[in-house]
Amino acid sequence: MAAAILSWIVVEVGLRWGGVWILADVVGSARGEDVILLAVGFPLLAYLLAHWGMRRKIAPSDWDYDISIRTIGIAFAGVVVYSNLLRTSFTSITC
């Protein structure tokens, strides 16, 4: 489990630091690039780590997900807050 957490952190930092040099010129902004990397990179990274874990006999039932109304509500609230922060930061850039 620690290897998966460390892998996630290393790849996330690598995507955000390394990807900014590649996509920032294409997209036109570092924030836009970050959103694209999050939208594409995180699901891909989650898939790869899940596949890696299952190859090492770590079943999805061992992942200890808590799928309750409370956790789904907190996740939804996090998305709303994050979206509003992005909207606010993009608005302040364009003004």
Secondary structure in CASP SS format (residue, H / E / C, confidence):
PFRMAT SS
TARGET T0000
AUTHOR 0000-0000-0000
METHOD secondary structure of the structure
MODEL  1
M C 1.00
A H 1.00
A H 1.00
A H 1.00
I H 1.00
L H 1.00
S H 1.00
W H 1.00
I H 1.00
V H 1.00
V H 1.00
E H 1.00
V H 1.00
G H 1.00
L H 1.00
R H 1.00
W H 1.00
G H 1.00
G H 1.00
V H 1.00
W H 1.00
I H 1.00
L H 1.00
A H 1.00
D H 1.00
V H 1.00
V H 1.00
G C 1.00
S C 1.00
A H 1.00
R H 1.00
G H 1.00
E H 1.00
D H 1.00
V H 1.00
I H 1.00
L H 1.00
L H 1.00
A H 1.00
V H 1.00
G H 1.00
F H 1.00
P H 1.00
L H 1.00
L H 1.00
A H 1.00
Y H 1.00
L H 1.00
L H 1.00
A H 1.00
H H 1.00
W H 1.00
G H 1.00
M H 1.00
R H 1.00
R C 1.00
K C 1.00
I C 1.00
A C 1.00
P H 1.00
S H 1.00
D H 1.00
W C 1.00
D C 1.00
Y C 1.00
D C 1.00
I C 1.00
S C 1.00
I H 1.00
R H 1.00
T H 1.00
I H 1.00
G H 1.00
I H 1.00
A H 1.00
F H 1.00
A H 1.00
G H 1.00
V H 1.00
V H 1.00
V H 1.00
Y H 1.00
S H 1.00
N H 1.00
L H 1.00
L H 1.00
R H 1.00
T H 1.00
S H 1.00
F H 1.00
T H 1.00
S H 1.00
I H 1.00
T H 1.00
C C 1.00
END
